[in-house]
């Protein structure tokens, strides 16, 4: 049996709910994640995802970053109707920090004509509590993006739950 046949059988089992997820090897899990990412990318291109409420943004951020083993800072770029244009994981860090820079975020927003953004990052510790550095970088990015008329709608901190800095009155 070749690798393609094995992967097809794995995908069939997953699609038909006959797969014991706890018995997956690291390679099998990687194959399923790759297929899921391809499907999500295709879905985004065919049917834009509308962020119609804070809870929709929260669900998206939790799904996108919730299982990352190290801290990742991502940006959800939105059009004027709050449909997702693109989601980019800009910065990858360690288990408790990542360094965030404004320049690539601004460049991407201008490149794809984003009108608004939602920042997201995970706390691998599971504590979804914004830190002092989270507040500082958010304020810095808000200031920088204001110069190019890109609104920052929220900064979501993903842990076991998701904290909205806008919802907490921190922005």
C-alpha positions in Angstrom: 0.0 0.0 0.0 1.5 3.4 -1.0 1.4 6.6 1.0 -1.4 8.1 -1.2 -3.7 5.1 -0.7 -3.0 5.2 3.1 -3.8 8.9 3.2 -7.0 8.4 1.2 -8.1 5.7 3.6 -7.3 8.0 6.6 -9.3 10.8 5.1 -12.3 8.5 4.3 -12.3 7.2 7.9 -12.2 10.8 9.3 -15.0 11.9 7.0 -17.2 9.0 8.0 -16.7 9.3 11.8 -15.0 5.8 12.0 -11.6 7.2 13.0 -10.3 6.8 16.5 -8.5 10.2 16.9 -6.5 9.0 19.9 -4.9 6.3 17.8 -3.5 8.6 15.1 0.3 8.7 14.6 1.9 12.1 14.3 2.1 11.7 10.6 -1.5 10.8 10.2 -2.6 13.7 12.3 -0.4 16.0 10.2 -2.1 14.7 7.0 -5.5 15.4 8.4 -4.5 18.9 9.5 -3.1 19.6 6.0 -6.3 18.5 4.3 -8.4 20.5 6.8 -6.3 23.6 6.0 -6.7 23.1 2.3 -10.5 22.7 2.7 -10.8 25.8 4.9 -8.7 27.9 2.4 -10.9 26.8 -0.4 -14.0 27.6 1.6 -12.7 31.1 2.4 -12.1 31.7 -1.3 -15.5 30.4 -2.4 -17.7 31.8 0.4 -16.4 34.8 2.3 -16.6 34.4 6.1 -18.6 37.3 7.6 -17.6 38.4 11.1 -21.1 39.5 12.1 -20.5 39.6 15.9 -17.8 39.4 18.6 -18.8 35.7 19.2 -18.1 34.9 15.5 -14.6 36.4 15.8 -14.1 34.5 19.0 -15.0 31.2 17.5 -12.8 31.8 14.5 -9.8 32.8 16.7 -10.2 29.8 19.0 -10.4 27.4 16.0 -7.4 29.1 14.3 -5.0 29.4 17.2 -6.3 27.3 20.0 -4.1 24.3 19.5 -0.8 26.1 18.8 1.9 24.8 21.1 3.8 28.1 21.1 2.6 31.7 21.1 1.4 32.8 17.6 0.3 36.3 16.7 -2.2 36.4 13.8 -4.3 39.0 12.1 -7.7 38.6 10.5 -7.9 41.2 7.7 -11.5 42.4 6.9 -13.2 44.3 4.1 -15.7 47.1 4.6 -18.5 44.6 5.1 -16.4 42.7 7.8 -15.9 39.7 5.5 -12.5 38.0 6.0 -10.1 38.8 3.2 -7.2 36.9 4.6 -5.9 35.5 7.9 -2.2 35.6 8.5 -0.1 34.1 11.2 2.6 36.9 11.3 4.7 36.0 14.3 5.7 32.8 15.9 7.2 32.8 19.4 8.0 30.6 22.3 5.8 29.1 24.9 5.3 32.5 26.6 6.1 35.3 24.1 6.3 36.4 20.5 7.8 39.6 19.1 5.3 41.6 17.1 6.3 44.3 14.5 3.9 46.8 13.0 5.5 47.0 9.5 4.4 43.6 8.1 0.9 44.1 9.4 0.6 47.5 7.8 2.1 46.3 4.6 -0.3 43.4 4.3 -3.3 45.6 5.1 -2.4 48.0 2.4 -1.6 45.2 -0.1 -5.0 43.6 0.2 -7.0 46.8 0.8 -8.1 45.8 4.3 -10.4 48.3 6.0 -10.3 46.7 9.5 -8.4 44.1 11.4 -8.8 41.8 14.4 -5.6 40.8 16.2 -5.4 37.3 17.8 -2.8 35.5 19.7 -2.7 32.5 21.9 -1.4 31.9 25.4 -0.3 28.3 25.4 -0.5 28.4 29.2 -4.3 28.4 28.8 -4.8 31.7 30.6 -6.7 34.0 28.3 -5.8 37.1 30.2 -4.2 40.1 28.4 -0.8 40.9 29.7 0.7 44.4 30.0 2.8 43.7 26.9 -0.4 42.7 25.0 -2.0 46.0 25.9 1.2 47.9 24.9 1.5 46.3 21.5 -2.2 46.7 20.8 -2.1 50.4 21.5 1.0 50.8 19.3 -0.6 48.9 16.4 -3.8 51.0 16.8 -1.7 54.1 16.5 0.3 52.9 13.5 -2.7 51.6 11.5 -4.7 54.8 12.2 -2.3 56.6 9.8 -3.5 54.4 6.9 -7.2 54.3 7.9 -7.3 50.7 9.0 -9.5 50.2 12.1 -8.6 47.8 14.8 -11.8 46.1 15.9 -10.4 43.9 18.6 -7.5 41.9 20.0 -8.5 38.4 21.1 -6.3 36.4 23.5 -6.9 32.7 23.1 -6.4 30.3 25.9 -8.9 27.8 27.4 -11.4 30.6 26.8 -11.0 33.7 24.6 -10.6 37.2 26.1 -11.7 40.2 24.0 -9.7 43.3 24.8 -12.4 45.5 23.2 -15.0 43.7 25.3 -12.9 44.3 28.4 -12.7 48.0 27.6 -8.9 47.8 27.0 -8.9 49.5 23.6 
